[in-house]
Amino acid sequence: MAAEKKDRESRGMGAVVDRNIRALLERRQREDRERKLSDKIADRVTSFTGSMAFVYLHLIIFGLWIAINLGWLPIKKFDPTFVVLAMVASVEAIFLSTFVLITQNRMAAAAEKRAELDLQVSLLAEHEITRLIQIVSAIGERLGMEEVNDPELAELKDDVHPERVLDKIDRASSN
């Protein structure tokens, strides 16, 4: 019984889902391998700076810096006005924000590719559904079914033209 169910899953939706997952994972791994070194570095820096380890490291470094330069520790002051600390923090902020922007740009490009894929799959599914409606309507007409003359059904038989939908959205948003 269990083997029979597993066999049905491998032929049906389960196999399709497994194949799609494998294909997407392989694609993601290939894109990861093909990334530029600068992107990999930016991702690693961004990943580290977004961690609690980064926060703790800064608490320790800045805490010691401040404690030393306020004279709380028996170590010679090296930045009594904290000007160097401010400069270090500013330069660090410039570089960290640049790394974050690099990572965000790459992530936005990946999201745009996924959105384009979603759109293409949706358009394909819409076209397939439209064809199915046309076929089922033709069968209904041959069988003499009255529901085939439904005006809403006639509209559903027409393919959606995405450029027309975008134009309509543009017109509606400009009003």
Secondary structure by P-SEA (a helix, b strand, c coil): caaaaaaaaaacaaaaaaaaaaaaaaaaaaaaaaccaaaaaaaaaaaaaacaaaaaaaaaaaaaaaaaaacccccccccccaaaaaaaaaaaaaaaaaaaaaaaaaaaaaaaaaaaaaaaaaaaaaaaaaaaaaaaaaaaaaacccccccaaaaaaaccccaaaaaaaaaaaaac
